[in-house]
Amino acid sequence: MRRVLLLIVLCSTAVAAQQAGGPPVVTSQDLLAGLSDPTKWLVYHGNYSGHRHSPLTQITPENVSRLTAQWTFQSGVLGSFQGTPIVIDNVLYETGFAGNSWALDARTGRPIWRHREEVPSDLHVCCGSPNRGFAVLGDRLFQVTPDAHVIALDMRTGALLWKATMADYKVGYSATVAAIVVKDKVIVGTAGAEFGTRGMIDAYDTQTGKRVWRFYTVAGPDDPVGGKT
């Protein structure tokens, strides 16, 4: 049975497909503003505070029972959706299972584009290959992949712009986290602790994909605290 992503349109604002004149441009100031424009959802948690509380007021305790599904999107991919869409100019940007992602018309559910990163056949993960969501800056979307890479996609077409290796999946690393953009850097982390990997958080340049810094969340043999603690 195919998994179905059900997305309910929760506001009465008129929506339309992404305009052909070019992709929207998201700035660092837009990200800092968070949910001050309630028609957009630019950060995984809604804003940097992470409280996920939308300021929309159309839905109330009195009318919530009248919500109904407007459309469904059938992904054609076996696996679960565990992410939160980015919402910009009436387009939903959603990541899915096993390296898949989509841009969807918020009014109809019609796919605008689909991107898929091939997952290696020898990938070992403890709990499947879901993904929590995109990050966005400028006209680019950023996503981690099940085999521990981070990628940048063109927001208008879904085309791959760059791909950077976070870690070697063959020794147990993977990645499922929703990326976050701060200023001009996309920040991501790895998974794979079940296989004894050393956890890390990386920052990459949003334009080039070059790694800017790395912070290990587990002490190494030469760290002052010591890897044996």
N, C-alpha and C positions, 0 to 999 in steps of 0.2 A: 504494500500500500504506500502511495506517495504521501509524504508529509505535506501539509498545507499550511501556509502562513496566512493567518487571518489578521488583517490590519483594519481597525475601526477608525473612521474619520470622526474626530471628536469635536470639531469646531464647525461653525456654520459659515465661516469665511469662504467666499467663492474660490474654487481652486481650478487650475488649468495645467496643461502639460508645460514642461520646460520650454521657454521661448527659444526659437531658433537663432536669435541674434547673438548668442554667445553664452558661456557659462557664468553664473554668479561669481563674484569675487568676495571671499570672506577675509576680513582683516583681523589682526590681533586685537584691535579695539572691539570688534564684533564679539570675539570670544570672551573678552573681559566683561562685556555688557551682559552676557549670559541670557537670561530670559526677559530682559527689558523689552524685547520685541517678541511677544508670545506666539507669533506665527512661525517662529524658527526654533529649531532645536539643534544647536551647533556643537554641543559637547555631550559626551556619553551620559553624564548625569544631569544634563540640562545647563549646568553652569559649573564653575570651579569649586563652589561650595559643596556640591554633591548632594543637595537635599532633594532633588528631583521634583520639586513642587512647582507646578505650572501656575502662572497668574491668570490663566483663562477663567472666565466666570460664566460661560454659557451653560455649563453642566453644574447642576445643583442637586442637593439631596431630594428635592421635589421632582426633578425631571429625569434623574439618572435611570430610572426603570424603563424609560421610553427609548433608550439607545438601542439601535439595531445595526446589524452588519450591513455595510454598503457594497462590499465586494470581497472576493477572496483571490489570493494569488497562489497558484500551484507551482512549486519550484521545480518539480521533476527530480529532486535530489533526496535520497534516503538519508535521514538524520534530522536532528532537532535544530530549531532556531533558538538561540540564547542571547541574541543581541538587541540593542536599542537603535532604531534608525536615526540617522541624521536627516533633518527636514529643512530644506532650503527652497524657496520660491516654488512651493507646491510639488516638490519632488522628494521622494523618500529614497535615501541611500542606505541599503541594508546588506549586511554580511550574513552568510549562512554557513552550512556545513561543508567540510572538506574543500576549503579554498574557493568557494563560490561567493559572488557578490552581485548585486543588482542595483539599478536605478529604476524606480517605479513611479508612474503617474499617480499622484495622490488622489485624484478624482476617480479614476477607473481601475487602478491596479495594473494597467498596461505596462509591460516591461519596456523601458527606453533603451537599456543596454544590459548586457550580462558579461561578467568577467570571471574566468576560472583559472586558478593556479593549480597545476598538476601536483597531486600528492604522491610522494614516492611509495612504491609498493612495499618497501621494507621499513616504513615508518612505524615506530612503536610508541603508542600513547596509552595511558591508563584508562581514559574515560571518553574516547571518541575524539572527533576533530571539529568541535564547534568554534564559533568566533563571537566575541562580545560586541564588536562594532567598529565603525570608522572613526577617524579624526579628520579634520578638514582645516585647510588654510589656503588662501588664494583661490585657485581653481583646481586644487588637488585634494584627493582623498588618500588617507594613509591607513594601512591595515597590516596586521601580522598574519603569517601563514602557518599551517600546522607543522611544517618542517623548519620552523624557527628562522624565517626570513621576515623582513619588513619591506613593504612595497608602497609605491606611490602610483595612483591612477589619475588619469585625466577625468575630471568631473563630468565633462560633456559627453565623452565617448566610452569611458571605461578602459581606454588603452593604457598599457603599462608604460610608465615613464622612467622608473628606476626600481632596482631590486637590490637589497643589501642583506648579507648573511649575518645573522645574530650569533648563531652557534651551530655546532655540528649535530644534526638530528640523529646520526648513527650512534652517538654515545648516549642518547636518551633525551636530548633537548627537544622541546616543542614550544608552541606559543598559541595562546587563545585570547589574550587580554585585549581590551579595547585600547587603542592608542590614544594619547592625549597630546595636543600641540600647545606649547608655551613659547610665546614669541616666535622665533624662527626655527624651533627644534621640535621634532616629534619624539615623544618619550614612550618607550615600550619595555616590557619585561618578558622573561622566559618562564616556561613551565618545564616540568620533568623531574621534580624532586623525588618522585616515586622511584626513579632509576638512579638516584645518587648524584644528580648533577648539581653543580654549584650555581645557585641562583644569582641573577644579575638584573640590573636596570640600565638600559642604554638610551642615549640621546643621539639623534641623527639630524643632519642638516636637511631641511625640507626641500631645498632646491636640488641638491646633488646626491643625497643618500649617503654621504660620508659620515661615519661615526665620529661624534664630537667628544663624548665621554662615556665612561662605563663605571658603574658602582656595583660592587659585589655585595650581596645580602648575606653571604655566608663567609666566615673567616677562612683564609688560606693558611698554608703552613708557615709563611713568612710574616703574617700579620702580627702586630703587637699582642693582640689578645690570644692569638694562637689557634691554629686549625684543629687542635686536639681538644679544645674546650667544648 
